């Protein structure tokens, strides 16, 4: 490794296993990529204590009415928007609860706006425009030093928001800036500096953990069933029926009838079946519990005992 390479973040260094990538056969290339991808889960494993702390803090903010913002540039920004956009259909939450912000705005989702990541002030302005002291802000940058993200995290700190930084190097500036630093050092990429590869996969894995676990904490999952799923198409309407059947033991016909009576809301259908109540009573139980399904179940169980 040259002296210049030693000064670079690990994600920018050359990978010794792929220095002859352009001479490899198709099979050799994909075997190399697959082999390198196989190391990602172990890198994420090392960061689980930091991920746990961040999730606990984020969930606490959202339970108090706060929102979750992901902010990043390039691939990192797109991953944040992807994870945020999947929360409403999967967990039945409002689209404003989890939001993704990308350097360069909506255009950057499909067209690279590479210079946008260097704008420290733009990152700060984007957070100032959206976040409040009640919210959680997660900054995403593979290198851990992207100015746009650093500007956003520093502004989030200034206004009193909870801050989390996810990077794929060690000892990063982002980790120093955020209240909770998550570092997943995946090593050099197969194509030097192409952090859409291992670093992108690692960030996606961490985001999956954050959003899924936070939503479980908020009562949007029952067992391992996505009872808050929004039945917006034929596939999801069928999933709602199957979820009702799994949760209640009802056969297909009975589950379909429960889904009809609950107007496609699996949570209501399950409560109606389990406690022998009507849709209005089930809705009232959910409202009383702050839309936390598990707490609604426990409250109704207490009513039955009482």
N, C-alpha and C positions, 0 to 999 in steps of 0.2 A: 504494500500500500504506500502510495506517495505521501509526502508531507501535506500536499494540498488536499488529498482525499481524507486525511485524518482530521482536517479542519471542517469538513463537511458533515452535516447530519447523516446518520447511518442510512436513512432513506434515500440519500443522494449518492451514495457510494456505489462502486461497481461490484457486481456479484461474481465471485470467482467461478461459480458453477455455470455461468452463462456467457463467459467472455467470447466464446465462439458460436454464439447463437445463430448468426447468419449462415453458418456452414452446417448446421444441424439439419437432419431430416425432420419431417413433420412429426414422426413418432418421438424423436429425441426431444424436440421442442416441448411437446405437450407433456412428456414424462418429467422434464425439468420443471415446468410450471406446476404440475401436480405435486411433485416432490416438495417444492418450495411452499406451496399452499398448505401442505400437510403440517407445517411448523406453526401455523397461525394460531390454532387453538391453544397450543402450549404457551404462546406469548400472552394470549388473553388470560389464561389461567393465572399467570403471575400477577395480573392486575386485579384479580377478584376482590381483594380487601378494599382497594380504592373504589372499585365499582360499587361495592356494597354500601360504603359510606355515602357516596354520591346519590345513589338511589334513595336511601333512607332520608336524606336531606331534601331531595326533590319531592318525594311523596309527601313529606310534611308540609311543604309549601302549597302543593296542590290541594291537600286536604283542608287548608285554610282559605281556599278560594283563589290561589295564585295560578299562573299559567306557565307553560314550559316552552322556551324558545331554543331552537338549534340555530347556530349561525356559523357559516363557513364560506370558503371560496372554492371554486372548481369542483372536483369530485367530492370533497368533504361537504360543501354546501348542498350539492345535489342529493347526497345520502341523507342529510338532515331533512330536506324537504320530502324525500321519499318516505322516511320513517314517520314524519308528522302526518303526511297525507293518508297513511294507512290506518291511523288511529280511529278516525270516525267510523269507517265501515266495519272495522274489526271489533271495536270496543263500544260503539254507540255513543261516543262523546261528541260534543260540539266541535266544529272545525277550528274554533278559536282557542281551544284548550292547549293544543300542541301545534306550534307553528315553526316552519323552517324559513330562514332568511339566507339569501345567497348574495355574495358580492357581485355587483353588476345587475342585480334585479332579475326579473323574470326572463329576460333575454338570455341570461347566462345559463339557464336550465338546458338549453339546446344548442347554444352557440357560445364558444369560449370567449370570455371577456378577461383575458389574462392579466391586464394591467390593474384590474379592479382590486386584486388581492393586496396590492401595495398601498392602498389608501387607508391609512390609520384613522383619519377623520371620518371617512364614510362609514366605517364599522361602528364608531362611537355614535354617529348620527342615526344609523339604522336602529340601534338598540334604544337610543333616547326616544325615538319615534314610537316604539312599540312597547317596551318593557317598563315595569314599575318595580317599586321596592318589594312588592308581594310575590314577585315572579322568580323563576329559575332560568338561568341562561347557560346553555352548554355550547362552548366554543369548540370547533372541530378544525384541526389542521395537522396533517401528517408530519410536517417538519417541526411543529411546535413553535414556529416563529413568524407566521404569516401576519403582517401588520394589520390588515383588515380585522382579523379575529382578535388580535391583541387589543386593538382600539375598542372593539365591542366589549370585551371582558373588563377592561379598565373602566369603561363607562358604566357597565352593569354593577361593578363594585362601588362606584361613586354614588349611584342612586340607591344602593342598599339591597339589590337583588342577590340571590344566591348564585354563585358562579362555579362552573365545572369546566375543566379543559381536557379534551381528549386528543392525544398526540401519539405518534409512533416512533418516538425517540426517547432518550432518557435525559433527565436534568434540563427539561425544556423551559424556555421563557414563559410559555403558556402555563405550565404547571406552577411556576412561581407566581404568576399573576392571579390565578384562580384560587378560590377557597378549597376546591377539591381537584387535584390533578390526577388524571388517569393516563398512564403511559404504557403503551403496548409496543415494545420494540420488536418489530417483525424482521429487521435486517434489510440488506440491500435488495432491490427489486430485480427480477429477471431481465427486464428492460430498464437500464439505469435511470433512476429518477421518475419512473412511471408509477406514481403512488396511487393510481386507480387500481393497481393490482393487489399485492399483499396488504398494503396499508389501507386501501379502500375496503377490502374484505374484513380486516380487523375492526375498522370503525363501524361497519355495518353490523358485525356481531355484537359489539358493545351497545350500539343503539337498540338492537333487538332486545338485549337484556334490560336496558333502561326502560323503554316504553312498555314492554310486556310486564315487568315486575312492578312498575309504578301502577299500571292499570289493575293488576291483581290486588295491590294494596288498596286501591280505590273501590274494590268490590265489583269490578267489571267482568270477573270470571267466576264460574261456579264449578268447583273441582278443577278439571282442565277444559271445561266447555265454555266457548265464547258466547255466553247467554245474552250479551248486549249486541250481538251482530245485527246489522241493519239489513232487512230482507228486501233489497232493492232490485234483485233480478231473480230469474228462475232458479239458478244454482243456489243462491242464498236463501230463497224461500224453502227449497228442499232441505238446506242445512238446518234451518230453524226447526222444521218438523223432526229431523233426526236428533237434534239436540234435545227437544222436548221428550222424544222417546227414550233417549239415553238417560235423561235425568229423572224420568218418572216411571219408566218401565212400561209405558203405554205402547200398544201396538200401533202400526202405521195409521190405521183409520182413526183411532182415538187421538193420536198425536196431531193429525191433520185437523180434527174437530177442535182440539184445544187451541191450535194455532189460529183457527178461524175466529173463535170466541175471544181470543186475546189480541185480535187484529195484528197478527204477525209478531207480537212481542213475546219471545221465548221466556223471559223472566216472569211475566204475568201469567203465562200458561202454566209454568211450573208451580208458582205459588197457588194458583187456582186449584190445581190438581192435588197438591200436597196438603193443603189446609181446607179444602172444600169451600172456598170462598169465591165470590164473583169478581169480575174484572175491576170494578170500582174499589172494592176492598183491597185487592192486590195492589192497585195503583196507589192507594192511600198508604199502604205499608211501605212501599218503595219511597214515596215522598217523605214519610216520617224518618226514614233511615238515611236521608240525603242521597238517595239513588245508589246506595251500597247494598248489593244483593244479599250478601252474607248477613249483614246486620238486619235486613228485612226478615230473613228466615229466622234469625235468632229472636227477634221481637215477636214474631207470630208464634214461635214455639213457646215463648214466655206467656203469651196471651192464652194459649191452649192449656198450659199447666195451671195458670191462675184461674 
